[in-house]
Amino acid sequence: MRNRILCVLFLSVFLLFNHGYTVSVQADGLKDNLPAQVRPVPPVGIELSDTDRRDLLSGQKKLYTQIETLKKSKDARIQSLIPDVEIFARAIRDGVAHRELFTKRDVTTAKNVLAEGLKRAEALLDGNAPWTKQTGLVVRGYRSQIDRTVQPYGLEIPASYTFEGKDEYRLDLWFHGRGERSTEPLFIAQRMNRKGRFQPRKTIVLHPYGRYSNAFKFAGEVDVLEALEHARQFYRVDENRISVRGFSMGGAGCWQMAVHYPDLFFAANPGAGFSETPEFLKFFQKETLTPTWYEKKLWHMYDCTDNAANLFQLPTIAYSGELDIQKQAADIMELALKKENLRLTHIIGPKTKHTIHADSMKIIAAKMDSLARRGRIVPKEIRFVTYTLKYNRMHWLTVTQLQEHWSQARIAARLLPDDNKIEIDARNVRGIKLNFKAGESPFALDRPVSLVMHTGKASKISDSKQVLVALRPETDRSWSCEIHFDGKQWQLGSSPAKGLQKKHNLQGPIDDAFMSSFLIVKPTGKAWNEKPGLWSVSELNHFVKEWRRQFRGDAQVVNDTDLTAEQIANNHLIYFGDPASNSALAEIIDQLPLKWNERELIVANKKYDAAHHAPIMIYPNPANPARYIVINSGFTYREFAYLNNARQVPKLPDWAVIDLRTAPDSLWPGKVIDADFFNEQWQYKK
C-alpha cells in the first residue's frame, strides 16, 4: 500500500499545464515501464448512444458533401480555404470511427465543433470566409505535404490587428503540454474557446497541434514549420520577431526546436518538460535503460544537451517551478551550457510545482518583450554543433557534408569585415557553404574575401591555419562561397566526389522518411516465403494504424502495380513485402545494397535464411536519388514509447535484419540480429 501511495505521489507530475489550464492525464507510473503491459494511447473512449452517433454521422456526412462541392470550385481562394473547413469534418470522422470521445461532455464538444464546421462550409459556399478576418481566438487548417491530410492549429489574433494595414506583428509559437485525450475535436474546441497564459501586446500567438502527443518531434516538428508557414500566408508576421515557447511537453518541444532551428527565432522560452532522453527517463520515469549502441547514437538526434552550444545564437529564458520534478530539464541544460561557457537564464517559481508562478510570468514577459524589441539579429560569430545533416544550418553558414554522421560536428566561425575575412574552425566537417543574401554581406566590394581555416583542437583556435582566397562580393552586397575538405586540406568549391553522398534531407535514419512526403507501396503478389510475407503485411497494417493514432494522419497507400512515375518523383516510397510479392520493389532490387531470393538474404556480406528473416532499410531511391526508399518499416519506435514522450526517438539506424521467429511486440518488429548505419557514401561500414 505504501508503494502504491508513493506511485500516486510520483504521478502528480502528470498534471500537465496546457494552454493556461491544467489537464489531468491518465498514467500508470512505474507500470508504464513494463513493455508487456502497454495501455492504449490515446485511451479507448466511450460507446456513443444511438442518438449521438446518428447526429454526429449525419452532420459529418453533410459537411463532407459540402466540402466535395467546394472542391469543384475554380476559385483559387476558395480552394486555399478548404482545409479551414475540412479540419472539422476529419475531427468528427476520427472521433466517432475510432472511439476518441471520452466523456459525455466530449460528445457535446464534438457537436459544437461540427456545428462550426457546417457554419464555415455554408459561408464558403457563398464565397465568404469571415474567420479569415477575425481577431481573438481563431482555428485554421492546412494540408500537410507529408501525407496530404488536413491539420489544425490555433491562433490568437490581437484586437489591434488590422487586416488592411501594413505593419508586421511579432509571433509567438506556444507549444501545448501532454494530453493523451487531446484528439482533434478536443484540441479544436480548446483553441476556439480558451486563451493561452501569455498574450503579449501586438503579438500573434500560434498554437500548433503538433500532430498530437509526440513532443513536437518528427511529423510534429514538421507540423510546427508548416503551420507557421501557413500563418505567414494570411497574416503579416515580422520574420525577425518569431519566438518559440511552451510548458511541460511543450517545454520539451521548445528546447528541441530552439537547438535545432536557432536561426529561426528571436528568443526561446522553455518551461519544464524534458531536454534529453536517458537521464530524464532514469530520473522521472525511474526506468532501467538497456539501449543498444545504435540507440545511444540516435539519441543525438533530439538530445538538446548534445546541441546546447547552438543557444549561443539564441537568447533563451528557461522556467521551472522550484518543486517541479521536471525542473530537471533546465538543470541538465544548465550543466550542458556551462560546458560551453554559457550561463543559462533560469527563472524559478518559488515553492511552485508543475505550473508557472504569477510573479515569474511577469519577469518572463518583460524579458521576452525586451528581446522582441531587439528582434532576431544575424550574428557576426557562430558556434554550431550538429550530429546529422538533417540539422545543418546556422544563419549564414550551412554544413553540406560531414566526415561521419552521429559523431559531433562542431564549427566556430567569426566575421572580420574590417579585414575582409572569415575565421573558421571546423571539426568532423567535409563541406561548408557560406551565404549572404543581397544587402547582407559585410565585406568591402573591391577586395576578395579570405577564409582562414584553423586546424587546431575544436575547443581552441590554434596557430596552425590555412588561408583560402575567395571571390569579391557582388555589387548587390551579396556573397557566397563553398568549400570542401579533401582529406588533407580545404579547397574552394563543392566536393568533386561522385556517386551517392549523404546530404541534407537524404542522410537517414529510417525515421527521416516520414518527415516529408511519403507513399506506401503495397504488395499484391505472393511472397517467396510464408512467414516473411505474413510479417510484412502485418507490419504495413501496423504502420497505417499507428500513423493515424500517433501522428494523426492518413498514410497514403498505392498497390505496387499502380505506382506511377509522378509518384516516384514526388515521394519517399515505403515498400513492404519482398521482390516476389512487390513488383515495384523487384524493379529496383538489383540496385540496392542487398541480395535477396527465395533461399537467402545477404546484407553487409552476411547470409541469412530467407524463410525466417527480413530486411529493414532506408536508401536513396535508384529511380529517383533525391528521394528515399524504405523497406518493411514505418517509424521505428512502437507502443511502449507512447507512454513517455522522452522515449519517442528513433529505435533503428539505416538498416537492420529481423529474425521473424521472434514475434513483434511493443518495442521491436521482431528480433533485431544486426543493424548499423551506412557510411557517408551510403555504403556498408567496414
Protein Blocks (a to p, Z undefined) as FASTA:
>chain_A
ZZmmmmmmmmmmmmcceehiacddddehjmlmcmklcccdddddddddfklmmmmmmmmm
mmmmmmmmmmmpcbfklmmmmmmmmmmmmmmmmmmmnopafbfklmmmmmmmmmmmmmmm
mmmmnopafklmcghjdddddddfklopacdddddddfklcfkbmbdcddddddddddfk
lcfklmmmmmmmpccfbdcehiacdddekloanoopajlmmmmmmmmmmmmmmpccdfkl
cccddehjlmmmmmmmmmmmmmlpgbdcdeehifbfklmmmmmnopacdddfklmmmmmm
mmmklmmmmmmmpccdddddfklmklmmmmmmmmmmmmnopacdddddehiacdddfklm
mmmmmmmmmmmmnopaddfbdcdddfbfklmcehjaccfbdfbghiacdddddddfknop
acdddehiabdcddddehkacbdfkbccdddddfbdfkbccfbdcddddddddfkopacd
ddddehjaccedjdfbecjdddehilopfklmmmcccdddddfbdcfblklmmmmmmmmm
mmmmmmmmmnopacddddfklpcfklmmmpccddeddfklmmklmmmmmmpccdddfkbc
ceehiacdfklgccddddddfklmkbccdehiacfbdfklmmpmklmccfbdfbccddfk
bccdfkbgbdcfbdcdddfkopacZZ
